[in-house]
Amino acid sequence: MLDRDSLKTLAAARSDRGVFVSAFVSTSRLDDWRQTAPTFLNSESTRLVKELDLDKESRRYVLEDVDRILEVLRYEVGPRTEGLAVFADGESGRFERFELPFRLQNRLVVGATAYVRPLIHALSLLEPFILVRVSRDESTVYSIDEWRVTGAEEHSGPYLKSTDRETGDVPVKEYYAAARQETLVDLHFKDVSAALDRTLDDTGAKHIVLLGQHEIVAHFRKTLSARAAALVDAEVALDTVASLPQLLVGARAALESARSAAMESIAHRVTEGLGSGGRGVAGFEDTLAALRRGQVQTLLIDREYRPPGWRCVACEHVLPAPMEACPVCGGVIMPVADAVGEAVRTAVLQGTFVEVAEQVAEQVPGLAAMGGIGGLLRYG
C-alpha cells in the first residue's frame, strides 16, 4: 500500500553499486501496453547500461531486475491497474511494486537510490477521503480509498421513517407532526455527524466532501464537530439521477479543484515571505539550499519542471551546475536527469510536505512566477 511511511522507507533505501532500478509504465487499455511497455523497458535498459558504463556484476543486477519487472507485466498486472511503479535492487534483493488507478509516463531510472518523484504526485491523488451524502430523508457516510468505496453507513431521516417506503404515503398523525419532524431532522443530522467522526477515527482520512442541496448541506454543517468542519474541502450539488460511481468522479474533481486553490494559497504565502527573514523561498538554487538546511516545511513543485543537475556519489549533495568535486565532501559528482526529483527525495526523508501542481499556468500561477519550485519555510 502506498502511504507516506512506505514512501519514506523507499526513499531511504540505497544501492552501494548504484543499481537501484525504478520503473514506471502505463498499463492502460488506451495504450497498447503489452507491446509498448516491454519494448520500452528492454531498449531503455540497454541504453542506460551503456550510458552508465556499469561493470559486469552491476550490469547483471540491472538486467535481471528488468527481466523480473517484465515478468510482472506479463502475468501479474490486475485488470483495473492503469499504471505500474516497480522498484528493484538486485544487490539487496529489494523488490516493491505499486499498482495505480491512473496512467503513468513510461520511465526507467537507474541510480544509487529510488526515484520517488512520480509517487509523490500519485500519493496526493490517492489520499483516502470521506463523502457524506446529506438529505432530510436519508444520509450516507462513504469511505473512499484510491480504488473504490470501502465502507458505507446509512442513516434514515424522520421523513423517510414516517412514510411507507413502497407507496410514499404519510400517515395523518405523522403529517400533522411536521413541526416536530423538523426537530427530528436536527437529530438526524447529529447522528450523521457522529457517524462521520467515527469514520474519521477508523480511516484516518484528512479530506471530506459534502454532497447535497446547498441549503440542506448548510444546515448539516452546523452539527459538525470542529475537527470534521476543518477537514471539509469541498461541497458538491447532488444530482439525484447520478450513479454512485458518477458521484465519486464529481467528488474527486471537487477535491482536485480545492487542492489547486490550496496550492495557490501556499504560493501566495511563499511570495509574501520572500526576502531576508521571511518564510518563503523560490527558485531552484535557493529552494535547494533551504532543503539542505532542513528549513522547508512545505515544498511546492510544478509536475513538468525537471531541470538536469548533478549529485555527489558520496554524500548525495545536489548541485544545479557541474563542479570539479562536491563542495561539501570533495566527492565525485555525477549528472542526474531530474535534479528536482533529488530535491523531492530529500524533502521526503526530512518529513517535508510535498505538493505537486499540474497545469500550473492556469491553476497555480503563483508557482509559475517562482519558476516551478518554491517552499514555505519552518522559520525565517
N, C-alpha and C positions, 0 to 999 in steps of 0.2 A: 504494500500500500504506500502511495506517495503522500508523505507529510513532511513537515519541517524538520522533525528529528531524523527521519531516514535520509533526507536531503543533506543535512549537516554531516551525518556519518559518511555519506558517499563523498562529499566534498573534502573530507579529511583524509580519505584513502590516498595512498601514494604508491607508485611503482618505481622501485630503485633503478630499474633498467630503462624507464621511460616508455613502457609499452602498454599503458592503460588505454584500452580501446573504448571509445564512446561512439555508438552508432544510433542514428535516428532515421527512420524510414516511414513513409506513408504506406498504410495498408488499406486505404480507402477503395471502395468499389469504383470510385470516379477515376482512379488510376489503374493502369494495367500492372499492378504492383508485383504480381507473381513473375512477371517477366522483367520489369524495370528495376525492382529492388535488388535481386541477386546480381544483375549486370552491373548496377552501380557499385555495390559493395566489393565485387571482385576487381573491377577496374580501379576504384579509388584506393583499395588496399595495396594493389600493385604499385600505384603511383606513390603512395606515402612511404612504402618500404624503401623504394629507390631514393626518394627525396630526402628522407631522414638518415640515409646511409647507415642502417642498422647492422649490427654484427649478426652472424649466423643464428645464434641462440635467440636473440631478440626478434629476429625476423620470423623464426619458427613460432614463437609465442603469439605474435600478431596474426599470422596466417591461420593458426589453429583456432584462435578466438573468433576470427571472421567466419571460419567454417562452422563453428558452433552456433554463431548467430544465424547463419544461413539455415541450419537445421531447425532452429526455432521458427523461422519464416515458413519453412516447408510444411511443418507438421503441428505447430503449437499455437498459432495465432487464432484467437476466438473470432466468431463471425461479427461481433459488434465492434471489434477493435478498428479504429481509424488510423492510429499512429502507434509505432512501437519504438521505445527507447531501451537500449541494451548497453550495459557497462560491464566490461570484462578485463581481467588482469590475469593472464595465464601464469605469471610468475608467482602470484599468491593464491591462485585458484578462485579468485572472486568472480562471481557472475550474477548480475542482477538485471531484471527486466521490468519495465512498466508498460502496460497496455493502456492506451489513452483513447477517449471517445472523439478525438478530432485529428485532422491530418497534421503531419509534421513535414518540414522540408528535409529531403534526403541529405544527410550529412554524416561524414565519418571523420573522427578526430583521434589521433594517436599522440599521447603525451605522458608526462610524469603523473598527471592527476586526471580525474574525471572532468569532462566538460559539462558542467551542470546548468549552464545558462538556459537552454530550452525548457528545462524542468521548472525553473522559476516562474516562467510565464504559464506553464501548464498548471502549476500549483494554484496560482491566483484564479484560474478559470474553473478549477475543480473543487474549490473550497465548498464544504457542505453548507447548506442553508436550510431555513425553515420557511415554508409557505403556509400562511394562515388564510384560509378561505372563510370570510365572515359574512353572515346574514342573520336576520332575526329568527329565521326558521331553522336553519341548520348550518353549523360551522364545523370545519375540519382543520386539524393541525397536521401538516405533512412534513416529514423529514426527508430531505433530498441529499443524496451523495453525488459523486461525479457521474454516475450512470443512470440512476433511477430513483423512484420513491422507495424508501426503506421502511417507512412507518406512516400510519395514518390513524389519528384519534378523532372520532366523530362525536359531536355534541348536538343534540336536538334542542331547538328553542321552544318557547312556550306556545307559539302559534302552531308549530308542527305537532306538538304533543296534544293540543286541544282539538285537532281535526282528524277526520277519518283519512288515513293515508291513501286509500283506494278511491274514495268518492270526493274528498276535499270538503265534505260537509262540516260545518261548525255547529256544535250543539248550542241551543239557545242560551243555556246557562253560561257557557263559556263566552258566547258572543257579547253578553251584557257585562262580562268581566274584563272587557278590553282594557280599561284603565289599569286594572290590576296586572294585566299581562305586560303592560309597558314596564312596570316594575320588575316583572319576571325576566324581561329582556336584559335588564341590567345584571340580574343574577346569572343569566345565561352567558353574557359576555365575561363576567368574573370567572365563571367555570372555565371558559376557553382560555382566558388569560392565565389561570393557574396551570392548565394543561400545557400552555406554551412554556411556562417556567420549568415545568418538569422535563419537557423535551429539550430545553436548553441544557439542563443538568445532565441528561442522558447522552446527548450527542456532542456537546461542546461546541456547537455551531456558533459562529460570530456574526451571522447575517440573517436578517428576517425580511421577508416580503409580505405585505398585506394585500389581499385580493378581495374586492367587493365594491359596492356602490360607495361613493365618496362620503356621503352623509352617514352611512352606517359605519364605515371604517373610522370616521372621525369620532363617532360615539364610542366605538370599541377602544380606540387609543386611550381614552380617559381611564380605562380599567387596567392598563398595562403597568407592570412593575417598572421601577426606574431602570433596572438592568435591561429588560426587554425593550423599553422605549428607546434606549440609547443604541440598540442594535438594529432598529428598523432602518433599512437602507432605501426602500422603495415601496410605492403603492401602485397597484395595477387595477384598472377598472375591470369589473367582472363581465366576461362575455358568456351569457347563460347557455349558448349553444356550442361553446368550445369544449373539446375533449380535454381530459387531464394532460396528455402529452402536449397539446397546444398551449394550455395554460402554463406549463413548465417552460416552454420556449419563450413565452412572453415574460415570465418571471426572470429568466436568465438574462434576457435582453435588458430588462429594467435594472438588474444588478450591475450589468456591464456599464450602462449609462451612469449609474450612481458612482461606480468606481472611477470612471473617467473624470467626473466632476470633482471627486475627492482628490485625484492626482493633480488636477489643475489648481485646486486649493493649496496643495502642498507646494506646487511650483511657485505660486504667488508668495507663499511664506518664505521660500528659499530666496526669491528675488528681493523681497523686502529685507532679508537678513544678510545680503551680500556686503562685504566690506569688513574692515578691521573690527573685531569684537562682536560681529554679527553671528547669527546661527545659520547662515546659508553659504553654500559653496557651489560653484558652477564651472563647467568646462572640464575636459578630461584630466589635465595635469593637476589642477587644484583639487578636484574630487579624489583623484588617486592619492595625492599627498595626505588628504584628510583621512582616507581609509587606512593608510599606513599608520597614522597616529591613533587609530581606533576611535575616531571622533564622530563618525557618521551614524546617525540614528535611523534615518530613512534614506535609502538610495533610490533615485528616480532615473530610469533609463528609457531611451527610445529603442523599441524592439529592432529597428532596422539599422541602428548605429553600431557598426562593427569595425572600428579602425584597427589596423595591424599594430603590433608592438613587439616588445622584447621582454623576456623573463629570465631571471637568474636561475641557473640549474641548481645551485646550492641552497639559496635562501628564499627563492621564489619571488624576489623583488621584481615588480613590473615597471617597465620603462616605456615611455611614449616614443623615444628616439634611440637609435643604437649608440653604444659606447664601447670602448675597448674592454672594459671589465665592469662588473657590478659595483656601483658606488657605495654599497652597504658592506659587502663582504669581500669584494675583489674577485668573485667567482666568474665563471664563464656565462655569458648571456646567449640565449637562443631566440630566434624570431618566433612569434606566435601570430596566428591568423586573426585572432579576435582578442585584443587587449582588454576590451570591456568585459568579455567573458571571464578573464582572470580577475578583474576587479569584482565581479559578481561573486565568484568563488570566495574571495577574501571576505566580502560582506557576509556571506552565509556563515562562514566559520566564526565571525565576530558576533553573530546574532543580530546583525543589522536587518531591518525590514526592507525588502527589495520590491519595488513596484515597476512593472514593465508596461509601457504605454504603446498602443497601436494608433495608427492614423494621427500622428502627433500634431501635424499642422492644423487639422480641423478640431480635434478633441482636446488636446493639451498644448495649446500654442505657447504657454509659458515655458514648457520644456524645450520646444523647438528653438526658442530665443536663447536658451542656455547652450545650444549646440548638441543637444541629445543626451546630456548627462548632468546630474546635479545632486545635491544632497542637503538634507536638513540635519544640522549638527546637534550633538548632545549638549555641547557647551560652545561658547564663542571663543 
